[in-house]
Amino acid sequence: MTYLSYGIFCLFFGFVRLFFILGELYADFYDFYTVLGYILGIIGIIFWVYMIETYMLLKKTKRICTILLFISGIIAFITLIGGFNRYIALITIMVTLTITAAMILLLFIFIIINSKGTTRLKAILLFLAVALLFIGHAMDSEWFSTNFPDVPNLIAALIMIGGIVVFTSFLFFVKQDETDNSY
């Protein structure tokens, strides 16, 4: 389940980037492609966060992040079919993703502090990957582009690609001990 959720997360995050690029290329359909990217990103994150809340946190969060992400996904879908303005979906998703990313980063900090060996190495790599993804995603936002117009958009994409590379490197290169049951 763990690697499946990681794979789905990475696959859907790739689709997010694809639809964001399509939105830039076809300006007349920018809102459609952007919201479609939001929806696919949320679906990918839901798989990963559900796995974290179910298997790593042992239901201590009562799946609050999964529920928040699901609600954001519904709002994004309603936006896609014309029920809401794109900015309502954008704000909802930004708030939800910030809360979710903060909880995930805090979880990894907790694991880094309280573990050793392979578990600590995995937590450090995942912390770095999630931090890079979150920073790159934030830099790719309209708010960042408006407030920092001199920073090229390519920088955000490269940071996100770096996050995905670290994330997938974690999946392929960190060997798990037989006695290590961490995720």
N, C-alpha and C positions, 0 to 999 in steps of 0.2 A: 504493500500500500504506500509506503514511504516514497520509493523511487517512482512509482506511478504518479503520485501527486506532484513530485518534482518535475517529471517529464511533461505533464499536462500544463503546469505552471509555465515552463519555458516555452512550450509550443504556443500557448495562447498569448504569451507576452510577445512572441515573434509576430503573431497576427496583429497585435496592437500596433506595433511599429509599422507594419505594412499598411494598415488602414490610416494611420496618421500621415504616412507618406502620400497615399492616394488622396487624402483630403487636401494636402498641399498642392498636388499636381492638378487636381480637378476642383478648382476654387468654388465652382457653382454648387458642388455637393460636399463642401467642407463640413458642415454641421452633421450631415448623414454619416460620412466616413468617420468623423471624430467620435460621435456617440456610439457607432458600431464598435470602434476600438475600445471605448470605455467598457462596453458590455462584455466583450471578449476578455479584456484584462481582468474584470471582476470575476468572471467565471474561472479563469486560471488561478487567481488568488484565492478564491473560495476553496478550491481543491486543496491547496497547500495549507491554508489556515485551518481548515477542518481537520486535516491530518495532525497539525501541531496541537490544536486544542483537544483532539481525541486521544492521541498517543503520547504526546510529550507532557502536556499539562494535566492529563488524567481528569479532564472535565472540571478543573478548578475555575475556569472562566465561564462555565455554563454556556460555552459556544457563543458568547456575546459578539466576538469579532465576526464569526461566520454569519450570524443574524444581521449585523450591521451591513456587511458586504452584500448579503442577499437583498436587503432593503434598497441599497444603492443600485444594485442591478435592476430591480424592478423599476425604480425611478428612471434609470437610464433607458430601459426598454420603453416605458411610457413616453419619454422624450423622443425616442426614435420614431414612434408612430404619431408624433405630433401633439401629445398631451401636455408637455411642459416645454418651457424655453430651455435651450441647451445650457444656459448659465446656471439654472437651478440644479440640473444634473451635475454640472461641473463642480459647483460648490459642495453639494452633498458628497460626491465622490472624493473630493479633496479632504474634507473633514474625516470621512470614514477611513480613507487610506492613511491619513496621518495618525489616527488613533490606532489602527491596526499595525502600522509599521512601528510605532512607538512600543506597543506591547510586544511585538516580535523581537525588536532590538533589546528591550529589557530582559526578555527571556534568554536571549543569547548571552547577554552580559552576566546574568545569574549563572548560566551554565559555565561560562568561561571562568568565573570566580570560584565556583564550587566543584570543578572537575579537574581531571588531569589526563595526560596521554592523548589517545586518539579522540576521545570525546571533546577535549579542550581544543584540539586542532580543528575538528569539524565545526565546532561552535565559532571559532575565530574566523574560519573561511566563510561560513554562512553569514556571520555578522557583517563582514566586509562586503560580501555580495549584496545583501539586502540594503546596506547603507549606500553602496554605489548605485543600485537600482533606484532607490528613493531619491537620492540627490539628483541623478540624471533625469528622473521623471519630473521632479520639481523644477529643474532648469529648463525643461521642455514646455513649461506652462506659459500661458499668455501673460500672467503676472510677471514672471521673470523676464520675459522678452520685452515687456513694457518698461520695467524698472532698470534693466541692464541691457540696453539695445546694442551695445558694442560687443557683447559676447556672441560669437557665432553659434548658430543652432547645431552645428556639427559637434561642438564640445559636449552638449547634452547627450547626443546619440553615442558618442565615443565612451562617455562615462557609463551609460546603460549597457553598452556592449561589453565593457570591462566587467560590469557586475554579472552579466550572463556568463562570461568566460570564467570568472572566479566560481560562480555557482556550478557550472557544468564540470569544471576542474575538480571541485569537491566531489561530485558524483563519480567521476572516473578514476581519480588518482589517490584518494584517501582510502586506504585499506582498513577494513574493520576487523578488530580482533575477534576471535571466536567467543570470548567472554564478554565482549563489549556489546550491549544491547541498546545503545543509544541511537538516536535518529539524527 
